[in-house]
Amino acid sequence: MVIGKMPFVLPKGALDSEPPSRKKEFFIRRINKGLTQENWEQMELLSTECWHLLDSLLQPDQFKRLHAEEVLVHPWFTRNPYFNSRLSR
């Protein structure tokens, strides 16, 4: 779930530290509620590269969806200094 969460967490600049059970409850409530105005406003802050990565990961057609190897060389990861130093190891 790390890759799924990173595009949303890193632009805000902080990782949350809530217990997993509380995170799961919150996540389920948010799914059931749907996207709020705040969600749409936050998504506007995402970079074009981040949007492309998310779109590629959530692609319904499995043949068009990115594979793990492609994700690791995606510009959102390779141009991000945080990941660049960690992925080159």
Z-matrix of the N, CA and C atoms (Angstrom, degrees):
N
C 1 1.451
C 2 1.523 1 111.38
N 3 1.297 2 117.91 1 -8.42
C 4 1.459 3 120.69 2 -176.77
C 5 1.514 4 111.70 3 -60.19
N 6 1.322 5 117.83 4 -48.84
C 7 1.460 6 119.99 5 -178.86
C 8 1.516 7 110.16 6 -62.69
N 9 1.330 8 117.52 7 -38.67
C 10 1.453 9 120.64 8 179.53
C 11 1.511 10 113.67 9 -63.19
N 12 1.307 11 116.68 10 -30.05
C 13 1.453 12 120.90 11 -176.53
C 14 1.527 13 112.72 12 -91.05
N 15 1.309 14 118.01 13 -32.79
C 16 1.458 15 121.74 14 -172.93
C 17 1.527 16 115.21 15 -55.73
N 18 1.332 17 119.74 16 -43.47
C 19 1.470 18 117.75 17 -179.30
C 20 1.521 19 113.47 18 -59.89
N 21 1.322 20 116.95 19 -26.87
C 22 1.456 21 119.65 20 -179.30
C 23 1.516 22 112.43 21 -90.60
N 24 1.316 23 117.11 22 -31.37
C 25 1.454 24 120.71 23 -176.69
C 26 1.518 25 112.10 24 -81.95
N 27 1.314 26 117.92 25 -47.40
C 28 1.464 27 120.74 26 -175.03
C 29 1.521 28 114.11 27 -61.54
N 30 1.345 29 120.04 28 -40.14
C 31 1.465 30 116.87 29 178.48
C 32 1.529 31 112.87 30 -60.27
N 33 1.332 32 117.36 31 -28.57
C 34 1.454 33 120.66 32 178.10
C 35 1.523 34 111.05 33 -76.81
N 36 1.331 35 116.26 34 -24.38
C 37 1.454 36 120.05 35 175.95
C 38 1.507 37 115.97 36 91.98
N 39 1.327 38 118.34 37 9.80
C 40 1.463 39 119.05 38 179.89
C 41 1.516 40 110.90 39 -149.32
N 42 1.299 41 115.06 40 144.63
C 43 1.461 42 120.66 41 174.24
C 44 1.523 43 107.38 42 -98.94
N 45 1.326 44 117.08 43 136.61
C 46 1.455 45 118.76 44 179.26
C 47 1.522 46 109.81 45 -83.81
N 48 1.317 47 115.93 46 158.45
C 49 1.460 48 120.09 47 -176.26
C 50 1.521 49 112.28 48 -128.03
N 51 1.319 50 117.17 49 32.46
C 52 1.453 51 120.26 50 178.73
C 53 1.519 52 110.48 51 -74.15
N 54 1.343 53 116.98 52 154.71
C 55 1.470 54 119.85 53 177.35
C 56 1.528 55 110.73 54 -62.43
N 57 1.331 56 118.01 55 147.96
C 58 1.476 57 121.47 56 -177.72
C 59 1.526 58 113.89 57 -54.86
N 60 1.330 59 118.47 58 -39.34
C 61 1.468 60 120.28 59 -178.41
C 62 1.525 61 111.05 60 -63.79
N 63 1.312 62 116.33 61 -40.08
C 64 1.471 63 120.07 62 179.21
C 65 1.527 64 110.91 63 -69.05
N 66 1.331 65 116.62 64 -38.99
C 67 1.461 66 120.80 65 177.53
C 68 1.523 67 110.26 66 -61.29
N 69 1.326 68 116.30 67 -43.58
C 70 1.464 69 120.65 68 -178.52
C 71 1.526 70 110.53 69 -62.93
N 72 1.323 71 117.30 70 -45.81
C 73 1.467 72 121.07 71 178.59
C 74 1.530 73 110.59 72 -58.98
N 75 1.314 74 116.01 73 -46.95
C 76 1.463 75 121.61 74 179.73
C 77 1.525 76 110.61 75 -60.66
N 78 1.331 77 116.05 76 -45.15
C 79 1.456 78 121.85 77 -179.57
C 80 1.530 79 110.97 78 -60.46
N 81 1.315 80 117.42 79 -45.61
C 82 1.471 81 121.60 80 -179.81
C 83 1.526 82 110.48 81 -64.08
N 84 1.330 83 117.16 82 -41.80
C 85 1.474 84 119.67 83 177.68
C 86 1.526 85 110.99 84 -61.76
N 87 1.333 86 116.48 85 -41.00
C 88 1.465 87 120.10 86 -179.62
C 89 1.525 88 111.13 87 -65.57
N 90 1.329 89 117.06 88 -40.69
C 91 1.466 90 120.53 89 178.41
C 92 1.520 91 109.85 90 -61.98
N 93 1.316 92 116.45 91 -46.68
C 94 1.462 93 120.59 92 -178.92
C 95 1.524 94 112.15 93 -65.19
N 96 1.308 95 116.79 94 -31.11
C 97 1.461 96 121.86 95 -179.37
C 98 1.526 97 112.01 96 -77.11
N 99 1.321 98 116.91 97 -33.16
C 100 1.459 99 120.76 98 -176.29
C 101 1.518 100 110.82 99 91.19
N 102 1.305 101 116.21 100 -179.67
C 103 1.461 102 120.76 101 -178.82
C 104 1.523 103 110.76 102 -75.06
N 105 1.305 104 115.02 103 134.48
C 106 1.459 105 121.07 104 178.87
C 107 1.531 106 109.07 105 -100.32
N 108 1.303 107 115.96 106 172.78
C 109 1.461 108 120.57 107 175.71
C 110 1.527 109 110.27 108 -59.08
N 111 1.331 110 115.86 109 -39.13
C 112 1.468 111 120.19 110 178.72
C 113 1.529 112 110.76 111 -61.38
N 114 1.344 113 116.64 112 -40.18
C 115 1.466 114 119.84 113 178.31
C 116 1.521 115 110.83 114 -60.62
N 117 1.328 116 116.26 115 -46.55
C 118 1.465 117 119.95 116 -178.83
C 119 1.525 118 110.54 117 -63.29
N 120 1.327 119 116.83 118 -39.27
C 121 1.463 120 120.40 119 178.76
C 122 1.524 121 110.98 120 -65.45
N 123 1.328 122 117.13 121 -40.68
C 124 1.465 123 120.49 122 178.72
C 125 1.524 124 111.00 123 -66.91
N 126 1.320 125 116.82 124 -37.43
C 127 1.461 126 119.89 125 -179.03
C 128 1.526 127 111.61 126 -67.39
N 129 1.321 128 117.39 127 -26.57
C 130 1.462 129 120.60 128 177.13
C 131 1.529 130 111.44 129 -65.42
N 132 1.324 131 117.29 130 -20.22
C 133 1.465 132 121.84 131 -179.41
C 134 1.526 133 112.52 132 -81.94
N 135 1.329 134 117.38 133 -11.94
C 136 1.465 135 120.73 134 -178.70
C 137 1.527 136 110.57 135 -71.62
N 138 1.300 137 115.66 136 143.47
C 139 1.464 138 120.56 137 178.90
C 140 1.526 139 110.48 138 -71.55
N 141 1.314 140 116.03 139 162.95
C 142 1.464 141 121.44 140 176.50
C 143 1.520 142 110.35 141 -59.41
N 144 1.332 143 116.51 142 -40.23
C 145 1.468 144 120.25 143 179.20
C 146 1.523 145 111.22 144 -63.53
N 147 1.316 146 116.39 145 -39.70
C 148 1.464 147 120.68 146 178.94
C 149 1.529 148 110.23 147 -65.47
N 150 1.330 149 116.67 148 -44.32
C 151 1.463 150 120.93 149 176.96
C 152 1.526 151 110.66 150 -58.08
N 153 1.324 152 116.47 151 -44.90
C 154 1.459 153 120.55 152 -179.11
C 155 1.525 154 110.56 153 -62.44
N 156 1.323 155 117.14 154 -43.51
C 157 1.464 156 121.17 155 179.12
C 158 1.525 157 110.67 156 -61.34
N 159 1.326 158 117.06 157 -48.89
C 160 1.464 159 120.52 158 -179.90
C 161 1.521 160 111.41 159 -61.73
N 162 1.321 161 116.14 160 -43.65
C 163 1.463 162 120.59 161 178.64
C 164 1.527 163 110.63 162 -60.44
N 165 1.314 164 116.33 163 -40.44
C 166 1.466 165 121.11 164 -179.27
C 167 1.524 166 111.88 165 -70.90
N 168 1.331 167 117.16 166 -33.58
C 169 1.463 168 120.78 167 178.79
C 170 1.524 169 112.12 168 -74.94
N 171 1.328 170 116.08 169 -30.78
C 172 1.468 171 120.59 170 -177.15
C 173 1.524 172 112.79 171 -96.70
N 174 1.304 173 116.66 172 12.61
C 175 1.464 174 123.06 173 179.75
C 176 1.535 175 109.60 174 -60.68
N 177 1.352 176 118.28 175 121.43
C 178 1.465 177 120.59 176 179.46
C 179 1.534 178 113.30 177 -63.05
N 180 1.312 179 117.33 178 -34.08
C 181 1.466 180 121.04 179 -179.03
C 182 1.526 181 108.86 180 -79.78
N 183 1.322 182 116.02 181 113.61
C 184 1.467 183 120.15 182 -176.14
C 185 1.524 184 113.48 183 -60.41
N 186 1.314 185 117.23 184 -25.37
C 187 1.464 186 120.54 185 -179.14
C 188 1.533 187 112.10 186 -79.13
N 189 1.329 188 116.81 187 -20.23
C 190 1.466 189 121.43 188 177.43
C 191 1.532 190 111.87 189 -96.11
N 192 1.334 191 116.51 190 -17.18
C 193 1.458 192 121.98 191 -177.69
C 194 1.526 193 110.85 192 -68.69
N 195 1.335 194 116.75 193 144.09
C 196 1.462 195 121.08 194 178.77
C 197 1.527 196 111.01 195 -67.09
N 198 1.330 197 115.35 196 144.37
C 199 1.459 198 122.04 197 173.29
C 200 1.528 199 107.51 198 -91.61
N 201 1.319 200 117.08 199 164.17
C 202 1.467 201 121.47 200 -178.02
C 203 1.526 202 111.85 201 -54.44
N 204 1.326 203 116.65 202 -41.84
C 205 1.466 204 120.08 203 -179.25
C 206 1.529 205 110.99 204 -63.22
N 207 1.329 206 116.32 205 -37.69
C 208 1.467 207 120.87 206 179.80
C 209 1.530 208 110.95 207 -70.64
N 210 1.328 209 115.74 208 -35.47
C 211 1.462 210 119.85 209 178.95
C 212 1.527 211 110.13 210 -62.53
N 213 1.317 212 116.25 211 -42.97
C 214 1.466 213 120.34 212 -177.23
C 215 1.528 214 113.62 213 -66.35
N 216 1.319 215 117.50 214 -21.46
C 217 1.473 216 120.00 215 177.74
C 218 1.535 217 111.83 216 -106.42
N 219 1.321 218 116.30 217 9.19
C 220 1.460 219 120.62 218 177.76
C 221 1.535 220 108.83 219 -66.62
N 222 1.334 221 117.89 220 142.54
C 223 1.473 222 121.23 221 -178.94
C 224 1.531 223 114.47 222 -53.94
N 225 1.337 224 118.09 223 -31.20
C 226 1.464 225 118.94 224 179.50
C 227 1.527 226 110.50 225 -61.32
N 228 1.329 227 117.21 226 -34.52
C 229 1.462 228 120.80 227 177.13
C 230 1.523 229 111.63 228 -83.50
N 231 1.318 230 117.29 229 -46.71
C 232 1.467 231 120.31 230 -172.81
C 233 1.525 232 113.13 231 -70.76
N 234 1.321 233 118.11 232 -26.13
C 235 1.474 234 121.19 233 179.87
C 236 1.524 235 112.71 234 -94.41
N 237 1.315 236 116.45 235 -2.21
C 238 1.455 237 121.46 236 -179.63
C 239 1.528 238 108.46 237 -95.01
N 240 1.333 239 118.77 238 115.89
C 241 1.468 240 121.02 239 -176.89
C 242 1.530 241 113.08 240 -56.47
N 243 1.332 242 116.84 241 -33.60
C 244 1.468 243 120.55 242 179.92
C 245 1.519 244 110.47 243 -59.00
N 246 1.330 245 116.90 244 -46.21
C 247 1.464 246 120.78 245 -178.31
C 248 1.519 247 112.26 246 -84.67
N 249 1.314 248 116.72 247 -33.26
C 250 1.458 249 120.71 248 -176.19
C 251 1.525 250 111.65 249 -54.33
N 252 1.318 251 117.21 250 -44.59
C 253 1.467 252 120.39 251 -179.42
C 254 1.524 253 111.56 252 -70.60
N 255 1.312 254 117.99 253 -32.42
C 256 1.461 255 121.55 254 -177.91
C 257 1.527 256 112.59 255 -81.43
N 258 1.325 257 117.10 256 -34.06
C 259 1.462 258 120.59 257 -178.28
C 260 1.519 259 111.98 258 -77.12
N 261 1.313 260 117.64 259 -21.88
C 262 1.462 261 119.90 260 -177.71
C 263 1.527 262 112.68 261 -81.83
N 264 1.313 263 117.20 262 -5.44
C 265 1.476 264 120.97 263 -179.81
C 266 1.499 265 112.19 264 -74.03
